[in-house]
Amino acid sequence: MKIISQSSDQLVLQEGSASGIAVGVVFVIVGVLVGYFLHHSNPIVIWIALAVVILGLAVILFSASITVDANKAAGQISYQKKRLIGGQDSTYAIADVLRIETRKQWRVQNSPPAADQNVSIPQPVLVWQSVVVFKDGRELPLDHQKTSSTTTIGPAVLMGGQGAEVAIATQMANFLSVPFQEIAPPNIGMGVIQL
């Protein structure tokens, strides 16, 4: 999630972009090229190339971007979720917002087996997401759910990613003049959700 623009009456946040579609297109092109040029070398190459093409198509179809536009002058929050197939446009009253939350929890995911082992090892992964909570109990996600497994360069980047998300959610709460709440996960081992 990042702030696209901010003034005294308007704050616009965006999460995701066309980069997901671009990544999907690259997978499709690579899969087609590998299948075309290397299909004679080994029959299994066709299956691998087909899997890469299918992965690319799935990334293209399921990539989404979220835009949240809070406008104090209009007293509304406009929410727009775009994806290649379908989408969502909705409007909410700022007066109905109770608070902004960033929720964190531990989930267990199986990691790939090590080279010398045949068994995958369950690993705890921290998952977080910021949401707008309304007075009637409805919730509106400000961003996609993020995991520490999507971070590629170790704990310093992981902490930076979480810190940035919390800072933006806090800024949104301050802009709307509502409380911000960070819901921290229990210690590892307690409250871990199995995937």
C-alpha positions in Angstrom: 0.0 0.0 0.0 1.3 3.4 -0.8 0.0 7.0 -0.7 -0.7 8.3 -4.2 -1.8 11.8 -3.3 -2.7 13.7 -0.2 -4.2 17.1 0.5 -6.1 18.6 3.5 -9.4 17.2 2.1 -8.3 14.1 0.2 -6.1 11.0 0.7 -5.6 8.4 -2.0 -4.1 5.0 -1.3 -3.2 2.3 -3.8 -2.1 -1.3 -3.5 -1.0 -3.3 -6.5 -0.7 -2.3 -10.1 -0.3 -3.6 -13.6 3.0 -5.2 -12.6 1.1 -8.5 -11.7 -0.2 -8.7 -15.2 3.2 -7.9 -16.6 4.7 -10.8 -14.6 2.0 -13.1 -15.8 2.7 -12.1 -19.4 6.4 -12.8 -18.9 5.6 -16.3 -17.6 3.4 -17.0 -20.6 6.0 -15.9 -23.0 8.8 -17.8 -21.3 6.7 -20.9 -21.2 5.8 -20.7 -24.9 9.5 -20.1 -25.9 10.8 -22.9 -23.7 8.2 -25.3 -25.1 8.9 -24.3 -28.7 12.7 -24.3 -28.6 13.4 -27.2 -26.2 10.5 -29.6 -26.8 12.9 -31.9 -28.8 15.5 -32.2 -26.0 13.3 -33.9 -23.5 9.5 -34.8 -23.5 9.0 -33.5 -20.0 10.0 -30.0 -21.1 6.6 -29.6 -22.8 4.9 -30.3 -19.5 7.1 -27.9 -17.6 6.5 -25.2 -20.3 2.7 -25.9 -20.1 2.8 -25.5 -16.3 4.7 -22.1 -16.6 2.1 -20.9 -19.2 -0.8 -21.9 -16.9 0.9 -20.2 -13.9 1.3 -17.0 -16.0 -2.4 -17.1 -17.1 -3.4 -17.6 -13.4 -1.3 -14.6 -12.4 -2.9 -12.5 -15.1 -6.4 -13.5 -14.2 -6.1 -13.0 -10.4 -3.9 -9.9 -10.2 -5.8 -7.1 -8.5 -5.2 -3.5 -7.6 -7.0 -1.7 -4.8 -7.5 2.1 -4.8 -9.0 3.8 -1.7 -10.0 7.5 -2.0 -11.0 9.2 1.2 -12.5 12.6 0.5 -13.4 14.7 3.5 -15.2 17.4 1.5 -17.6 14.8 0.1 -17.6 12.8 3.4 -17.0 9.6 1.5 -14.5 6.8 1.0 -14.5 5.4 -2.5 -13.2 1.8 -2.8 -12.2 0.4 -6.2 -10.8 -3.1 -6.7 -9.7 -3.8 -10.3 -8.8 -7.1 -11.9 -8.9 -8.5 -15.4 -12.0 -10.5 -14.6 -14.5 -8.6 -12.5 -13.9 -5.9 -10.0 -15.7 -3.9 -7.3 -16.6 -0.2 -6.9 -18.3 0.9 -3.7 -18.7 4.1 -1.6 -18.8 4.4 2.2 -19.5 7.3 4.5 -16.6 8.6 6.5 -18.9 9.2 9.5 -19.5 5.4 9.6 -15.8 4.5 10.2 -15.1 3.2 13.7 -11.3 2.7 13.5 -8.5 1.5 11.3 -6.7 -1.7 12.2 -3.6 -3.5 11.2 -4.0 -7.2 12.1 -1.1 -9.6 12.4 -1.2 -13.3 12.9 1.0 -16.4 12.6 0.2 -19.1 10.0 2.1 -22.3 9.4 3.2 -23.1 5.9 5.1 -26.1 4.7 8.5 -25.2 3.3 10.0 -27.2 0.5 12.0 -30.2 1.7 15.8 -29.8 2.0 18.0 -31.5 -0.5 18.9 -34.2 1.9 15.4 -34.7 3.3 12.1 -35.9 1.8 9.9 -34.2 4.4 8.7 -30.6 4.3 9.1 -28.7 7.5 6.2 -26.5 8.8 7.4 -22.9 9.3 5.5 -20.1 11.0 4.9 -17.1 8.7 3.7 -13.7 9.9 0.7 -12.5 7.9 -0.7 -8.9 8.2 -3.4 -6.7 6.6 -4.9 -3.2 7.3 -8.6 -2.8 7.3 -11.2 -0.1 7.9 -13.7 -1.2 10.6 -17.2 0.4 10.4 -19.6 1.0 13.2 -22.0 -1.7 11.9 -19.2 -4.3 11.9 -18.4 -4.2 8.2 -14.8 -4.3 7.2 -13.0 -2.9 4.2 -9.4 -4.1 3.4 -7.0 -1.3 2.6 -4.5 -3.7 1.0 -3.9 -7.3 0.1 -2.9 -9.7 2.8 0.9 -9.8 3.1 3.2 -12.5 4.4 6.7 -12.5 5.4 7.2 -15.2 2.8 6.7 -12.6 0.1 9.7 -10.6 1.5 12.9 -11.8 -0.2 15.8 -10.1 1.7 15.5 -11.2 5.3 14.1 -9.7 8.5 15.3 -6.1 7.9 13.0 -5.8 4.9 10.3 -7.7 6.6 10.2 -5.3 9.5 10.5 -2.3 7.1 7.4 -3.7 5.2 5.4 -4.0 8.3 6.5 -0.7 9.6 5.6 1.1 6.4 2.1 -0.6 6.4 1.5 0.5 10.0 2.7 4.0 9.3 0.3 4.4 6.3 -2.6 2.9 8.2 -1.9 5.3 11.1 -1.8 8.2 8.7 -5.2 7.1 7.2 -6.6 7.0 10.8 -5.3 10.4 11.6 -6.6 11.8 8.3 -10.1 10.4 9.1 -9.8 11.4 12.8 -10.5 7.9 14.0 -8.5 5.7 16.3 -5.8 3.3 15.0 -5.3 -0.1 16.5 -2.5 -2.5 15.8 -3.4 -6.1 16.7 -0.2 -8.0 17.3 0.0 -11.7 17.1 0.5 -14.0 20.1 3.9 -15.5 20.6 5.0 -18.1 18.1 3.4 -21.4 19.0 0.2 -19.8 20.4 -2.5 -18.8 18.0 -0.8 -20.3 15.0 -3.3 -21.1 12.1 -2.5 -24.2 10.1 -2.8 -23.8 6.3 
